[in-house]
Amino acid sequence: MIPIANALVVAALGVAAFRFFSLPLPWLLGPIFACLIAAAMQVPLGGVKALNDSMRTVLGVAVGATLTPAVIATFPAMWPTLCLVPVMVLCVCVLGVPYFQRLCGYDFPTAYYAAMPGGLQDMILFGEEAGGNVRSLGLIHATRVLVIVVALPFILKGIWDADLSSLPGVRARNVPAHEMAIMVVCAVVGWLGAKRLGLFGASILGPLILAGIVTVAGGLHHRPPTEAISAAQFFIGMSIGSKYTGITMVEVRRDLMAGLGFCLILILLTLIFVEMIYGLDLAPGREALLSFAPGGQAELTILALIVGADVAFVVAHHLLRIFVVILGAPLAARYFNPKGPTR
C-alpha cells in the first residue's frame, strides 16, 4: 500500500506544480514528470491495475459517444490514410530492429519487440515468449510513450497554436443524470464483455463499441464530463511515470538512452508521414500527427479530446496500428530462434 500511496501523493504534487506554473496539460504531464523524478530518486511507487484500466474505460466511452451517424458516414473517406498505417509500421520495423540490434547490441527478440509500436503490455508478453529481455522492453516502451506524449503538446502548440487549456468536455453538473448512468453501464459492461471475448485493449475498445452503439441509437448526446477525463489523465500519467521505479544507472545508460534515440527516429518518421499526408491533402495536419504518432492509444485519445481534433479519425488509425502490430508479432515470433542469454 505504501508504494500506491507514494504514487498518489507524488502525482498530486505534480498536478499542483504544473497548475501553479501554468504549464500545459497539468493532469497528464504533471503526474508523469513528478513520478518520473520520484522514481529516479528511488522512491517506491506503485499502482492498482484495475483502477488504471477503469480510467481507460472513460476514454473508450468518450470516443464511442462521438460516433454519431454523421461521423460514421465519414469512415469510408479514411481509407487512403488507413492504408498508410501498415506502411508506417513496416518502416518502423525496418529502421528500429537494426537500430536496437546492431547499434545498441540487443538480441533479435528484444530488438524486434522494442521496435514495434504496439501496446506496452502486449509487446512485453510477446517479447518474453520469444526470449527477449522483459525489463529492457518495459523501459524502452515506457520511454517511447513518455517522449511522444511530452513532445506532442509542444508540437501542437508550436505549429497549430492548439489550445491545451480547454476543457475536454462539459462539467458533470451539466450532464443529465440518466446519461451519466448509461455511460457507467457502457464502461463496465463493455470492458468486462470485451475482456471475456479476449479483445486487445479491452478496457478502451469494449466501452468504445458499446457506447458507439448506444450513441447511434440515440441514447447518448454527451461525452463523459471533464472531471472524469481529468481523472483518467491523472491515473494514466501516474502509471507512465511509475514504470521507471527501481531504474538503475546501468539501465539508464543502456535502455533509457536506447529508447530516447529510437524516439528521435520515430518522431522524424512521423513528421515525414504527416507532411506527406498533408501535402497530398488526405487529412488535416493536426489529425494526421495525432493519428500517426506512435504513442499510447489512451494518451493520444486524451490529446485529441483536449485540442478538439477528430477523435474518431485518430482512434481508427491507432486501433489499426495496434491490430497490425499484434497480428504480426506472433507470426514473426515463429521465426525467432533465440541463442544464448538475452541482454
Secondary structure, DSSP 4 states (H G I P E B T S, - for coil): -HHHHHHHHHHHHHHHHHHHTT-S-HHHHHHHHHHHHHHHTT------HHHHHHHHHHHHHHHHTT--HHHHTTGGGGHHHHTHHHHHHHHHHHHHHHIIIIIS---HHHHHHHHS-S-HHHHHHHHHHTT--HHHHHHHHHHHHHHHHHHHHHHHHHHH---TTS-SS--GGGS-HHHHHHHHHHHHHHHHHHHHHT-TTHHHHHHHHHHHHHHHTT---SPPPHHHHHHHHHHHHHHHHHTTTT--HHHIIIIIHHHHHHHHHHHHHHHHHHHHHHHTTSS-HHHHHHHH--S-HHHHHHHHHHHT--HHHHHHHHHHHHHHHHHHHHHHHTT----S---
